[in-house]
């Protein structure tokens, strides 16, 4: 069953929409490279669209009626939007779920050190990466530093043209004979992914440094680790922090620079973090596109953290965040109690919006061609994911797959179905199996990606557009 290339069906007016959406998407992923930034941007867009804080609604005991729109956040790293429909919530809701965390390097709690005249930040990689892909790239620092006085300092360095950037060094090929003989997963060890941040020593004769130096222990450290001492002076000047403040910091090391059009024809997007923001952003837009329309089933979009490390923690899908928000919404909507909540969750329908591996002819041997996702052929549905006999998979029912097909065909959305590579070639997981525990119907759906989990990933603008259209159709008609 061959699926048509989505590009073929667009007239000039629709091509303009494809390009406009891609431009907005490029802006979004260029500006928001962490889960905190994505959640904050999502809330800002939601409030512009008339959403109000669920916490405020709860405090005011404000009833939620058809058309009411609320947002909730889990520690600033996950966000959930709800637009109430006319049908009782106990009869189920339509849900889009995506994740907004991406593979990266995380700065350790005791990270700053000096070695042979260089200052480094020690890191621990987050999510599934190929270590060797992260060397010699310009890198940026994004995150927060929480101080003991309760204040939080935001860090964003390496993105503006005048900013410095950082890097992980690599060995020159002239001396790399032994290194090149190693397996790919050993060429760059995890502990070697330390970020180069400085080389200039503290100058004890400079007045600016004399003002910052304290006598005794600090002077000794400046002499024994002068480059580190200078970095600490610069951090104190720029952010008002000291070395101890790294203990309560969350700083992520990400590729520096903007996402870009890819290809002579500008048909693709090259950018960091498209797994899974290429699904999260269209999901968010689809929710907001409902505007003030009267919808039958309540529409929900949840953007979560920690998927890349198992959906764990207070901000991951395995937390009670989703269930707790639904309970609060149903309380304010006049449907309180555990039993209506359980009924509503079981009767809900969800698209687990996560990316799929795009067929890459350079690595065709690990794909099964007729069951692969192709760039440019639209939204991808994975009936099951997992590995080793579908282990860890949700495996959506045939009946639900038929319903989803109907919704997409009625809306004339280009879509395709796929598996994640050949049987026993690998595999992967999503958040789909987690909400499925409530008994609801869930299926994986998303955008095909080349070079998934690399610092720079590739997607098709047509697929982003079809994902947006498919997600909106699902919220309205599933």
N, C-alpha and C positions, 0 to 999 in steps of 0.2 A: 504494500500500500504506500505509494509515493505521495508525499505531501508537497503541495505547491510552494514555491518561494513567495513569501508575503510581499516582497517588493513589486511583484508583477501586477498586483491588484490596485496599486495606488495611482490615483490621478494627481494632478499638480496640487490641488487643494489639500489632499490627504498627505502628500509628501511634505508639504509645508508643516503640517501638524507633527509628523514624525520628527522632522528636524528641530522644531521648536521644543518638543518634549525632551529630545536628546540634549539640547542646549541647556535647558533647566536642570536636567539630571547631572550634566557635567559640572554645573555650578554647585549643585548640592554635594556631590561626593568630593569635590575639590575643597569645599569649605568645611566639611564634616567628616573627619577621618577616625573618630573614636565613637564609642557607644554613647558617651556623655554628650558629645557634640550633636550626634544624630537625634538623640532624645530631646535635647533642648530645641533644636531646629524644628522638630516635628510638633512640639508643643506650641511654639511660636506661630507656625502655620495654622494649627488647629484653632488657636485663639482668634486669629484673623478671620477664620471661617465661622466664628460664633460658638466655639466650644468653651465650656467653663470648667473650672476645677471641680472634680468629684468631691474632694475634701471639703471645699467650700459649700457645696450643695448638701453634704452630710451635716456639717456644722449648723447650717441654716434650716435643716430638715425640709429642704425644697423638694416638692414632689416632681417626679420625672414623668412626662406625658409624651405621647407620640410627637416626634419632632425635636424633643430635647436632645442636646448634644453635650457630652461630658468627656473629660480626659482625666487620666490618672497616671501617676509615675511611681516607679519603684526605685528609690534612691538615686534618681537622676540618670539611670542607666537603662531603664526599660519604660515603655509608655504604652498606654492602651486608650483607644478612642471608641466611644459608643454613641451611636445615633439611634434613638428609640423609635421603633416602628409601631404600627397599629395592632399587630397581633400580640397576644400575651407572650411574655418572655418564657414562660414555662412550656411553650410550644416550640422553643428553639430559636436560635439566632444564626446569622450567617457570619462567618469569621474568616478573616485573612490573618495569617501569622507568619512573620518573617523575623530574622535576627539582624542585629545592627553591630555585632562585634565581628572583627576580622583578624586573621593571623597577623602577628606583629612581633616585636621585641618589647618586653616590659623591663623597665629599670628596677633593679633589685633594691631592697630596703637599706643596704649598706653598700652603695654602688661606687663611690668616687675613690679612685686610687691613682697613684703615680708609679710609673715604671720607666726607668731609663730616659727620663726627660720628657715623657708624654703623660698626659692625664687621660683617664678612661672612665666611662661609666659601665659597670658590670650589668649584664642583662640576663634574663631568662626568657626564652622564646615562648610565645603563646599560640596554641593551635598547631595544626599540621603544616610545617614549612619544610622546604629543602634549604638547609642552612647555607649552602654555597651560593644561593641566589641573592643573599643579603649582603654580600661583600662588595665594596667599592661603589656602592650607590650613594647618592646624596640623600641624607636622612634628616627628618625633622622630629622635634620633641613636642608632644601634645599631652596635656594632662592637668592635674591639680596637685597642690601641696597644701595639706591641712595642718594648721599650726595649733599649738596647745591653747592659744587664747580663743579658739573657735573660728578664727578667720580662715578663709580658703583662698589661696593664690592660684590663679590660672596661668598655665604655661603653654605657650604656642610659639615656637621658635624654629625657623627654617623654611617658612612658606613665603614670606614677603621678599621681594627682590633684594632688599638691603640686609636681610637677615643672614647670619652665618648658617652653614649646614654642617652636618656631622657624617661620619662614615665608619664602617667596619673595614679594616685593612685586609689585604690579601698578599700572598707571596708572589714575587715576580717569577715568570716562567723559567728564567735562566737558573733559578735555584729550586724549582718546583718539581724536579724529577721524582723524588720520593713521594711528595704529595700527590702527584698525578697518578701514581700507581695504586692509590687507595680506592676503596669502594666509594661511590658517590656520597653515601651517608656518613662517611668518615673523613672526607676531604676537608671539611670545616667542622670541628667539634662544637657542640653547644656552648661550652665554656669559653670558646674563642670568639664568640659573637659580642665582643666588648666594643663599645662605641668610642671612637677617638674624639676628645673634646678640647684638647689644649696642648700647647708646647712651649709657651712663653713663661719663664719663671717670674715669681714675685720679685720686684726690685725694691730692696729695703731702703734705698736712697730716695725713692720717689715719694713726694709729699702725700699723694693720694693713698699710698699703701701705709705710710707712717701713721696716718690718721686712723686707719682701720686696725692696725696691729695692736695687740695687747701684749704686755710684758710677760715674761716667763714662758709658759708652755706654748703659747701661740707663736712666739718668736722662734722657739726651737723647731716647731713644725714647719715654719716658713723656710728655715734653713735646710731641713732634711727633705722636705717635699715642696720645693718652691713653686712648681707648676700647679700642683693641687691647691696650694695656698692662694695662688692668683685666681684660680677658678672660683674658690670659695669667696674671695673678695668681690669678684664680679657678680656672683649670685646674690650676695648680701646687698650689693648696690642696686641690682635690677629688681630683685624680688623680696628683699628684706628677710631672707632666710639664712639659717646656718646649717651645718652638716647634719645635725640631729634631726632636722625637719624632713630629711629623706625617709625617716622611719615611718612617717605618715603621709607619704606621697604616692600618687598613682600617675606615673609618667610613662607614656607609650612612645616607642620609637617606630616611626612610620616613614615610608618613602616621601621625600620632599617633592613638591611641585604639583601642578594641576593635572587633572585628567585632560585628555586631548582627543580630537578627532583622529581616527586611524584609517589609513588607506588613501590612495589618490582620489577615490570617490567619496571620501568622508562618510562611508557607510557604517563604520564601527566606532566604538569608544575604547580607548586604552586608558586604564586608570587603576588606582589602588582601591581595594576594599569592595570590589563589585560583588564578591561573595560576602554578604548577601544584600548589599545595598541596592543592587540592580533589581531586587525583588521588593525590598522594603520601601523604596521611594515610589514605585508605581502603586504599591498597596496603599501607602499614605495618600497619594493623589486620588486613587479610586474612592477611598472613604470620603475625602473632602469634596469630590465631584458630586456626591449625593446632594450637596447644598441644602436647601430647605425643602426638597421634594418629600412628599408623603410616601414612605416605604412601608411595606407590609411587615416583613421580618426585620427585627432589629439588626443593624449592621455594626460589626466590631472589627477593629484592626488592632492587633497587638504586635509590637516590635520589641523583641527581647534580647537580652545579653547572654553571654556564656555558651552559646551553641557550639562554638569551636572547641570547647573543652568539656562537652557532655551536658550542657544546659543546666549546670549545677548552680547552687548558691541562691541568695535572696533575689537576684535579678534574672535568673535563668527560668526556662519554661517549667522545670521541675519544682519550682517554688509554688507557694499558694497565691501568688500575685493575681493571676488570671481568675481563679475561683473566688478570691476575696472581693475583687472588683465586681464580678458578676453578682455576688451576694448583696453588696451595697446598692448596686443599681436596681436589683429586683426589690429590695426593701423600699427604696424611694419611689419605685413604680407601683407600689401597692401589692406586690407579690412576695411577701416575706416568708421565711421559713426554709428549713433544710429540704423538705420534699419537693416544693416547686423548683428550687435550685437544681436538685438532682434531675428532675424531669426535663428542665430546660437544657441542661448540659447534654443529656443523652439524646435529645431531639435536635441538637445543633448540627450544622454542617460547616466544614472548614476546608480551606485550601492552605496547606502548609507551604508557604511560598519560599522555596529555596532553589538555588541554582542547580543546573545539571551540567555534566561534562559534555562540552561540544565536541563533535567528531573532528579530529585533527588528522588530515592526511599524512602529516609527518610522522604520526605515531599510530597508524591504522591498525597495527597488529593487536592492540589491546581493546579495540572496539569491535562490536558485532554490528555491521553496517546497517542492516535493516531495522535494528532496534536501538539506534543511536539518535541523539539530538544533533540537529544541524543548525548552524547560525543562519538566520534569515528565514527560517520556516515557522516562526511563531512561538507561542507559549508552549512550554514542555510539561507534559504530565508523566510522572513516574508512579505507576500503580504500586510498585514496591521498590525499595532500595536495599540496604543491608549488604551482607557478604556471607560467603560460606553457607549456601542454602537459604538465602534471605534472612540470615540471623540479624536481629535488631530492627527488622523492618515492620512497617505498619501494614502493608499489603491491603489496599482499599478493595472493597467489594465490587463485584461486577455491576450490581444495581446502581451503586453510587457513581461508578465510572460512566454508566449510561446517562445518568442525570446530568453530569458535568458536560458530557458530549452535547447533549441537547441544549444546554445553556449557551455553550460556545457557538454551536452552529446557528442557533436563533439570532445571536448577535453578530454573526459573520466574522468571528474571531479566528484567525489562523492559529492552529495548534498542532502539536505533534506528540507522540508518545515515545518513551525511551527507557532504557536501563542504563545503569552506571558502569558501562564497559562489559567485556565478555564475562561469562560465568567463570568464577575463580580467578579472574584477572585482578580483582581488588574489591572495591565496594565503598560504601559510606552510609552515613545516617543523617537524619534531620530531626526536627522537633515533632514530626507527625505522630509518632507512637505515644507521645506524652499526653496530649489532649484526648487521644483515642481511648485512654483508660476510662473516660467518662461514658463511653459507649457511643459517642458521636461518630459520624462519618467524616473521615479525613483522607485527603489525597495530596501527595506532593506535586507542586506545580511551580514552575519558575522559568528562568532564562538560561539558555545555553551559554557556557563560558569556555573560552580557550585559556590555557595557562592558569587554571584555577589554583588558588592559594599562592601564586607567585606574587612578588611585589607589584607587578603590573599585569592586569588581566584584560582580556578582550571580549567584548560583547557586540551584538548587532543592534543598531538603532531600530530596525524593524521589529526585532523581538521585544525590545523595551516597550515600544508602542503597543504591540499586541498584548503584552502582559498587562499593561494599564487597562486596555479595553476589556480584556478577559476578567480582570479582577473586579472592575466596575459591574460588568454583566452578572458576575457571580453574586455580588452583594445585593443587587436588585432582584434577581430572579431565581436563585438557587432554591 
